[in-house]
Amino acid sequence: MPATHLRLVAVDGAQIAPAPRCRVRDAARREEREIMMAIIREHLGHITHSIGRIQALAGELEANLGISLPDCTPWPRRDALSVPPDASA
């Protein structure tokens, strides 16, 4: 398997520095995800207000123009995508 990064070796071929591990990248990704989640938790009220405002503006636009726009909820709930159970059975 070819190396995906350079390694520091001596003239005789002995490895001087260990090869970098993927853990550094994984840790950086995990830290970035934690920061994003902290920002979302901190500003959740602003985010939900913004989404609500966009939906209200879309509703006003529909009423003024007499058209029907598709639902603009950016992240639909997974359970909302499933078909409701048949009540006649």
MORA-V488240 format. One record per helix or strand of 3 or more residues. SS is the DSSP state (@ for helix, = for strand). FROM is the first residue (numbers start at 1). TO is the last residue. If there is no record, write none. Layout:
# MORA-V488240
{{SS/FROM/TO} {SS/FROM/TO}}
This chain:
# MORA-V488240
{{@/23/42} {@/44/65} {@/78/81}}
